[in-house]
Amino acid sequence: MAWDEWEQLKSSAAQRMRIDHVPADPGGGGGAGPDLKASKGPWTKASGVAEDLRSATDSALTDLTTAHEGAKAGTEGFTSTDALHEILPTWEKRLTAVRDECGRLHAR
C-alpha cells in the first residue's frame, strides 16, 4: 500500500470516527478536534475496590484453610469430608488467582 493511499484511508476513517458522540476533526488532520480528558477519580476508585477485593480474598483463603483443617478433625471416613478435601485445591487455585490479579490491578 502506497503512503498516499494509507494517508487517505486514515483521513477517511478519522472523518467518520466519533468519540463520546463528538465528531472527529472534519479536516482529518487531528489536533483541531476536542481534547480527550480522563479523570483519575474512577481509576483510583477501581484500584481501591481491587485492593479491597484482594484483601477480602486473602482473608477468605485463610478462613477456608482453617475451616478445612477443622472439618478434617473427627470426620475421617465420611464421604462429604472426602469431597471437601477433593474440591479444596480448586477453590484455593481460584481464590489465589483472584487475589493475585486484584493485587496486580491495584499496583498499577
N, C-alpha and C positions, 0 to 999 in steps of 0.2 A: 504494500500500500504506500503510495507516494505521500510525502509530507503535506502537501496542499490538500489532498483528499482526507487525510487524518484530521487536519485543522477544520475542514468543512464539517466533518462528522461531529466533532466536539462542539463546534458552534451551533449546529442544528440541535444537538441534544441539550445544550445549555439554554436554548430558547424555549424548549418545551419543559424544562425542569422546574419543579415547584418545591420550595422548602417552606414548611409551615404555612402553606397556602399563599405564599408570596411568589409571584413570577420571577424567574431569573432575569438577569440583566438583558434587556431586549437586544443590545448590541452584541451579545455573546462573548464580550471580551472579559467579563468578570471585573471585579473591583468597583464597579459603579452600582452594583446591587446592594441590597440590605446586608448589614453585617450580622453574622450569626453570633449569638451571645448565649453562654451557658452559665447557669447559676450553680455554684458549688453546693447549695443547700440540699437538693435531692441526693447528690452523690455522697455527701457527708452523712446524711440520714441513712442511706442504704448501707454505708460502711459500718455505722453504729449497729444497725439491725444484724448485719453479718457477724459482727463481734458478739452480740447478744446470743445469736443462734449458735455460734462456735462454743461459747461458754456453757450454754444450756446442754448442748450435745455432749460436751466433755463430761459434764456432771452426770448426764444420763448414762454414759458409758460406765462411769464409776459405780453408779447405782445398779446398773444391770449386772455388772460383775459381782458386786456384793450380794445382790439378791440371788444370783445363781449359786454362789457359794453356800448361802443359807438353805437353798432348796435342795441341794445335794445331801446335806446332813439329815439323816433319818428317813430318807425317801428312796434309798437304794432299791433297785428292782422294780419300781413302778414304771409302767410304760410312759407315763407323762414325764417322768424325770429323764428318761432316755430321749424323748422328743425334745425337751428343753435343751438338753446337752447337745443335741444334733443341730438345732437352729441357732444356738448362741453365736457360733462363729460368723454366720451370715449377718446377724444383727450387728455384731461388732464391726464387721467389714463395712456395712452401710453407714453406720453412725460415724465411724472413723473417716470415711470419705467425705461425709457432710461437714464434719468438724474441720478437716484439713482444707476443704475448699472454702469454707467461710473464713478461715484464718488467712488464706491466700487473698481473698477478696478484700478483707479488712486492711491488709497490709499495703494495698495499692493506693 
